[in-house]
Amino acid sequence: MIQIYDSLTRTKRPFVPLHEGEVSIYVCGVTPYAEAHVGHARPAVVWDVIKRHFMRRGYIVRHVQNFTDIDDKIVNQSQSEKVQASQLAAKYMEQYNQLMQQLHVLPPDFAPRVTENIAEIITFIQGLIDRQKAYVVGHDVYFSVNTDENYGQLSGRRIEELYQGVRVEVHEGKHDPADFALWKSAPRDEPGWESPWGYGRPGWHIECSTMASRYLGRQFDLHGGGMDLIFPHHENERAQSQGLYDCEPAQFWVHNGLITQNAVKMSKSLGNGLSLQEIIHNVDPLVLRTYLLSVHYRTPLDFSLQGLEEWGRGLQRIWRLWEEAKDAPAPSEWIDAPWAKRLRTFESNFLSFLDDDFNTARAFAEIFDMVHNAYQGIEQNHRAYALGWARHNLVQANMILDFLPALATDHQGVNDLATRLMAIREQARKNRDYVQADQIRNLLIKAGYYIEDTPTGPRIIFAAENGQTR
């Protein structure tokens, strides 16, 4: 059984899905007002592995990751660059998606944008007002923190401590300094929308509460993001969702550790973010991807180019074995030796480490040990046996971690079975049978294909051998 650490209860506990055989995930995405940096890559890669592991364990996964494509930072930057806010956001969203593709991150099932959910956000806010959880001040709307007896549980701080060191929006009409904005008035020359309270745009936190409930329902399995989002963003999300629906929105709150540089958080606002595009231009994306997985996801990663280079040298050892093993046939003999037993038990050990709160550091350690065992077999003149098991083990691990170079196989043609399955999936989607559609999609992914749903219909964008998604 998969065990997951929950930031709310501060315990690691067994995962039992809300709906048998299905996993629903909401992850807070980026605010696209500037070039992506390495800090943005870590949560994307971490959740890619979590998603793949659930799929490997047989779950149907529904994954939502949003874009905050309108907020004050975007407006301010667009004014500085003298472009429309929508153009600025579109530019950096496209860049982000391209970089994620280079890092072999599977796209989410839904990537909603704030600007596409304004009507739903207004409805959500009105619901909080109707329930006396929020109030109107002029053309602004605020959430009343004192109406939530659970406020502060996620961050583990009392209300009077919550805003120490955190910027508080000052407004003379606020009932309490801790109350936060749901709707903010805006000048007519800035992007905004008409609402019952006047022209303006949503506050930051209400966006995710609205999109999570719209795409996954009032309750879902996992809510993710960086540890820097625990307060105020996720604390406020939780308050809003409980305020409207009277239930805990997520079964598990899952937070990845931050990327630091010289022990200082990497962020755009601090100006110390290393350009993701520049690093990928100079380093194999698979080296960067796996470096981000080299420590447990909840552990901070102090990023350095030296550390990245050292990790790359270690990865080369795995790649050298793969070059020898990628065409090896399955073993046809039985060898009773400690190294051979380790090769046979690798897969179960590897999966057990990922079952234990997605411990990629232990999983990679198991891969390196397996490589050592394979070379032991080769040195003892059991080359065929060692390479056969090495191929099997690397393929199985790669389905989740995706660390092997692409095979030089021609995949121009999509086979007839995949084409028929695509047609069946499309019909299921038209019939609103999303369970069957997701089952077929996951089956195709496991077979080595990835499906992209486009405005003109679905298409297979990558095909790879033995579970590699490219």
C-alpha positions in Angstrom: 0.0 0.0 0.0 1.2 3.5 -0.8 2.1 5.6 2.2 2.0 9.4 1.9 3.0 12.2 4.2 0.2 14.6 4.9 1.2 18.2 5.7 -2.1 18.8 7.6 -1.8 15.9 10.0 2.0 15.8 9.9 1.9 12.1 9.6 2.6 9.5 7.0 -0.4 7.3 6.5 -1.9 4.8 4.0 -3.4 6.1 0.8 -7.0 5.0 0.3 -8.6 6.7 -2.7 -12.0 8.5 -2.4 -13.1 6.5 -5.5 -11.7 3.0 -5.8 -9.1 2.6 -8.5 -8.9 6.4 -9.2 -6.6 9.2 -8.0 -7.5 12.9 -8.3 -4.7 15.4 -8.0 -4.6 19.2 -8.0 -1.2 20.9 -8.2 -0.7 24.7 -8.0 0.9 25.8 -11.2 3.0 28.8 -12.2 2.3 32.5 -12.6 3.7 33.2 -16.1 5.1 36.7 -15.8 8.8 35.9 -16.4 11.1 33.2 -17.7 10.8 29.9 -15.8 13.7 29.0 -13.4 14.9 25.8 -12.0 12.7 26.2 -8.9 9.7 25.7 -11.2 11.0 22.5 -12.6 11.2 20.6 -9.3 7.4 20.4 -8.4 6.6 19.6 -12.1 9.1 16.7 -12.1 8.1 15.4 -8.6 4.4 15.3 -9.5 5.2 13.7 -12.8 6.8 10.8 -10.9 4.0 10.6 -8.4 1.5 10.5 -11.3 3.5 7.8 -13.1 3.8 5.7 -9.9 0.1 5.7 -9.3 -0.4 4.7 -12.9 2.1 1.9 -12.5 0.2 0.7 -9.5 -2.9 0.5 -11.7 -4.8 3.7 -10.8 -6.6 5.9 -13.2 -5.2 9.4 -12.6 -6.9 12.7 -13.1 -4.4 15.4 -12.8 -5.1 19.2 -12.8 -2.4 21.9 -12.8 -3.5 25.5 -13.3 -1.9 28.6 -14.8 -2.4 31.8 -12.8 -2.5 33.8 -16.0 -3.7 37.1 -14.5 -2.6 38.8 -11.3 -0.8 42.0 -10.1 2.7 40.7 -11.1 1.5 40.0 -14.7 -0.2 43.3 -14.9 2.8 45.2 -13.6 5.3 43.3 -15.9 3.1 43.8 -18.9 2.9 47.5 -18.3 6.7 47.6 -17.9 7.2 45.7 -21.2 4.3 47.7 -22.9 2.4 44.6 -24.0 -1.0 43.2 -23.1 -1.1 41.1 -20.0 -2.7 38.2 -22.0 0.2 38.3 -24.5 2.8 38.3 -21.7 1.1 35.3 -20.0 0.7 33.4 -23.2 4.4 33.9 -24.1 5.6 32.4 -20.8 3.0 29.7 -20.6 4.2 28.4 -24.0 7.8 28.6 -22.9 7.0 26.7 -19.7 5.2 23.9 -21.6 8.1 23.5 -24.0 10.6 23.2 -21.2 8.4 20.7 -19.4 8.3 18.6 -22.6 12.1 18.7 -22.7 12.1 17.4 -19.1 9.8 14.6 -20.2 7.0 15.8 -17.9 3.7 14.4 -18.9 1.1 17.2 -19.5 -1.7 17.4 -16.9 -5.1 16.1 -17.9 -6.4 19.6 -17.4 -4.4 22.9 -17.4 -7.1 25.5 -16.6 -6.4 29.2 -16.7 -7.8 31.8 -14.3 -9.1 33.9 -17.2 -11.2 30.9 -18.4 -12.9 30.5 -15.0 -13.9 34.0 -14.0 -17.7 33.2 -14.0 -17.1 30.2 -11.7 -14.9 32.3 -9.4 -17.6 35.0 -9.1 -20.1 32.3 -8.2 -17.8 30.8 -5.6 -17.3 34.2 -4.0 -21.0 34.9 -4.0 -21.5 31.6 -2.2 -19.1 32.6 0.5 -20.9 35.9 0.9 -24.3 34.2 1.1 -22.9 31.9 3.9 -21.6 35.0 5.7 -18.0 33.8 5.3 -17.1 36.8 3.3 -18.0 40.5 3.1 -18.0 43.4 0.7 -16.0 46.6 1.3 -16.6 49.1 -1.5 -15.7 47.2 -4.7 -13.6 44.6 -2.9 -14.6 41.3 -1.2 -12.7 39.8 1.7 -12.8 36.4 3.4 -13.5 36.6 7.2 -10.8 34.5 8.8 -12.6 34.6 12.2 -15.5 32.5 10.7 -13.2 29.6 10.3 -12.4 27.8 13.5 -9.9 25.6 11.7 -7.8 28.4 10.3 -4.1 28.0 11.0 -4.2 24.2 11.2 -2.3 23.6 8.0 0.5 26.0 8.7 0.5 25.1 12.4 0.3 28.7 13.7 -2.2 30.6 15.7 -4.0 33.4 13.9 -2.1 36.1 15.8 1.2 34.6 14.6 0.2 34.0 11.0 1.1 37.3 9.6 4.4 37.8 11.3 6.9 38.6 8.6 4.1 38.3 5.9 2.9 41.3 4.0 -0.7 42.2 4.9 -2.9 44.1 2.5 -4.0 47.3 4.3 -7.6 48.4 3.8 -9.5 50.5 6.2 -12.7 48.6 5.7 -11.3 45.2 6.6 -12.9 43.6 9.7 -9.6 42.0 10.7 -6.0 42.5 9.5 -5.8 38.7 8.7 -8.8 38.8 6.3 -7.7 38.3 2.7 -9.0 39.4 -0.7 -11.4 37.3 -2.8 -12.1 40.0 -5.3 -10.0 43.2 -5.9 -11.2 46.3 -7.6 -9.1 47.4 -10.6 -8.7 50.6 -12.6 -10.6 50.5 -15.9 -7.3 50.8 -17.9 -6.1 47.5 -16.3 -7.3 43.9 -17.1 -10.5 43.0 -15.2 -14.0 41.8 -15.3 -17.4 43.0 -14.3 -18.8 41.5 -11.1 -21.7 42.1 -8.7 -19.2 44.2 -6.6 -17.7 46.2 -9.5 -14.9 46.0 -12.0 -11.9 44.0 -10.9 -10.1 40.7 -10.8 -9.9 37.7 -8.5 -7.6 37.4 -5.5 -4.9 34.8 -5.7 -6.3 32.1 -3.4 -9.9 31.9 -4.6 -8.7 30.9 -8.1 -7.4 27.5 -7.0 -10.3 26.7 -4.7 -12.6 27.3 -7.7 -10.7 25.4 -10.3 -9.9 22.4 -8.0 -13.6 22.0 -7.2 -14.7 22.6 -10.8 -12.5 19.9 -12.3 -12.2 17.4 -9.4 -15.2 18.0 -7.2 -15.6 19.3 -3.6 -13.3 16.6 -2.4 -10.3 15.1 -4.1 -7.3 12.9 -3.1 -4.1 15.0 -3.3 -3.4 18.7 -3.3 0.2 19.6 -4.1 2.6 22.5 -4.3 5.8 23.8 -2.9 6.3 24.2 0.9 6.3 28.0 0.4 2.6 27.7 -0.6 1.5 26.2 2.8 0.9 29.8 4.0 -0.8 31.8 3.0 -2.0 30.2 -0.2 -3.0 26.7 0.8 -4.2 27.8 4.3 -6.5 30.3 2.6 -7.6 27.8 -0.1 -8.6 25.3 2.6 -10.5 28.0 4.5 -12.4 29.0 1.3 -13.3 25.5 0.3 -14.4 24.5 3.8 -16.3 27.7 4.1 -18.4 26.9 1.0 -18.6 23.1 1.1 -18.3 22.2 4.8 -15.7 19.5 4.1 -12.0 19.0 3.8 -11.1 19.6 0.2 -8.1 17.2 0.0 -7.4 13.9 1.6 -3.6 14.7 1.6 -1.8 18.0 1.4 1.5 17.1 -0.2 4.4 19.7 -0.4 7.7 19.4 -2.0 10.8 21.0 -0.5 12.2 24.1 -2.2 15.2 24.5 -4.4 17.8 26.7 -2.7 21.0 28.3 -3.8 23.6 28.7 -1.0 20.7 27.9 1.4 18.5 30.8 0.1 15.2 30.0 -1.6 15.3 30.3 -5.4 12.6 32.6 -6.7 11.9 35.2 -9.4 11.0 37.8 -6.8 14.4 37.4 -5.1 16.2 37.6 -8.5 18.3 34.5 -7.8 16.4 32.0 -10.1 18.7 30.2 -12.5 17.2 30.2 -16.0 15.7 26.8 -16.7 16.0 27.3 -20.5 19.7 28.2 -20.2 20.5 25.1 -18.0 18.6 22.8 -20.4 20.5 24.3 -23.3 23.8 23.4 -21.6 22.9 20.2 -19.8 21.1 17.0 -21.0 17.5 17.5 -19.7 17.6 13.9 -18.3 20.5 14.9 -16.1 18.6 17.8 -14.7 15.4 15.8 -14.4 17.0 13.1 -12.4 19.1 15.5 -10.3 15.8 17.1 -9.1 14.8 13.5 -8.0 18.1 12.7 -6.3 16.8 13.7 -2.9 13.5 13.0 -1.3 10.8 15.3 -2.6 10.2 16.8 0.9 13.9 17.6 1.4 15.3 21.0 0.2 17.7 20.7 -2.7 20.6 23.1 -2.6 21.2 23.5 -6.3 24.7 23.8 -7.7 26.2 23.3 -11.1 29.0 21.2 -9.5 26.4 18.9 -7.9 24.5 18.7 -11.3 27.8 17.8 -13.0 28.6 15.1 -10.4 25.2 13.6 -10.7 25.5 13.5 -14.5 28.7 11.4 -14.2 26.8 8.9 -12.0 23.9 8.8 -14.5 26.4 8.0 -17.3 27.2 4.7 -15.5 23.5 3.7 -15.8 23.4 4.8 -19.5 26.5 2.7 -20.3 24.8 -0.4 -18.9 21.7 0.5 -20.9 23.7 0.7 -24.1 24.9 -2.9 -23.5 21.5 -4.2 -22.3 18.9 -2.5 -24.4 18.8 -5.2 -27.1 19.4 -8.2 -24.7 16.9 -11.0 -24.8 15.1 -12.2 -21.6 17.2 -14.6 -19.5 16.8 -18.3 -20.3 18.7 -19.8 -17.3 18.6 -19.7 -13.5 21.6 -18.6 -11.5 21.8 -19.0 -7.8 24.1 -16.3 -6.6 23.6 -13.2 -4.4 24.1 -10.7 -7.3 21.6 -12.7 -9.4 19.0 -12.7 -6.7 19.4 -9.0 -6.3 18.7 -8.6 -10.0 15.5 -10.7 -9.7 14.2 -8.8 -6.7 15.1 -5.3 -7.9 11.6 -4.4 -9.2 9.7 -5.2 -6.0 12.3 -3.4 -3.9 12.3 -0.4 -6.3 8.5 -0.1 -6.2 8.4 -0.5 -2.4 10.7 2.6 -2.0 8.3 4.6 -4.2 5.3 3.2 -2.2 7.0 4.7 0.8 6.1 8.4 0.2 7.6 8.4 -3.3 11.2 8.1 -2.1 13.0 8.7 -5.4 16.4 9.0 -3.6 16.1 5.4 -2.3 14.7 4.3 -5.7 17.8 5.7 -7.5 20.1 4.1 -4.9 18.4 0.8 -5.8 19.1 1.4 -9.5 22.8 2.1 -8.9 23.0 -1.0 -6.7 21.3 -3.0 -9.5 23.9 -1.7 -12.1 26.7 -2.8 -9.8 25.1 -6.3 -9.5 24.7 -6.5 -13.3 28.4 -5.8 -13.8 29.2 -8.4 -11.2 27.3 -11.0 -13.3 29.2 -9.8 -16.4 32.5 -10.2 -14.7 31.6 -13.7 -13.6 30.9 -14.7 -17.3 27.1 -14.6 -17.0 26.7 -11.7 -19.5 23.5 -12.8 -21.1 21.7 -13.4 -17.8 23.0 -10.1 -16.3 22.1 -8.0 -19.3 18.7 -9.7 -19.7 17.7 -8.8 -16.2 19.3 -5.3 -16.4 17.2 -4.6 -19.5 14.0 -5.7 -17.7 14.8 -3.7 -14.6 15.8 -0.5 -16.3 12.7 -0.5 -18.5 10.5 -1.0 -15.4 12.2 1.8 -13.5 12.2 4.1 -16.5 8.4 3.8 -16.8 8.2 5.9 -13.6 11.4 7.9 -13.4 12.1 8.4 -17.1 15.9 8.6 -17.1 17.0 6.6 -20.2 18.0 8.1 -23.5 15.5 7.6 -26.3 15.8 4.5 -28.3 16.7 5.0 -32.0 13.6 3.3 -33.1 11.4 4.5 -36.0 8.0 5.3 -34.6 6.6 7.2 -37.6 3.6 4.8 -37.9 1.1 4.3 -35.2 0.0 0.6 -35.1 -3.5 -0.4 -35.9 -4.4 -1.4 -32.4 -3.5 2.0 -31.0 -5.5 3.7 -33.7 -8.6 1.6 -32.8 -8.2 2.3 -29.1 -8.0 6.0 -29.9 -11.3 5.8 -31.8 -12.9 3.9 -28.9 -11.6 6.5 -26.4 -12.9 9.4 -28.5 -16.4 7.8 -28.6 -16.3 7.2 -24.8 -15.5 10.9 -24.4 -18.4 11.9 -26.6 -20.6 9.7 -24.5 -19.2 11.3 -21.3 -17.9 8.0 -20.2 -14.7 9.5 -18.7 -13.8 6.4 -16.7 -13.5 4.3 -19.8 -11.7 7.1 -21.7 -9.2 7.4 -18.8 -8.7 3.7 -18.7 -7.9 3.6 -22.4 -5.6 6.6 -22.2 -3.6 5.0 -19.3 -3.4 1.7 -21.2 -1.9 3.5 -24.2 0.6 5.3 -22.0 1.7 2.1 -20.5 2.1 0.7 -24.0 4.5 3.6 -24.8 2.2 6.2 -26.4 1.1 9.5 -25.1 -2.2 11.1 -26.0 -2.6 14.9 -26.4 -6.2 16.3 -26.5 -6.2 19.2 -28.9 -9.0 21.5 -30.0 -9.1 19.6 -33.3 -9.2 16.2 -31.6 -6.8 13.8 -29.9 -3.4 12.8 -31.4 -0.5 10.6 -30.4 2.4 13.1 -29.9 5.1 10.6 -28.8 5.6 6.9 -29.1 8.4 5.0 -27.4 9.4 1.4 -26.7 8.8 -0.5 -23.5 7.1 2.2 -21.5 9.4 5.1 -22.3 7.3 8.2 -22.9 8.8 10.7 -25.3 
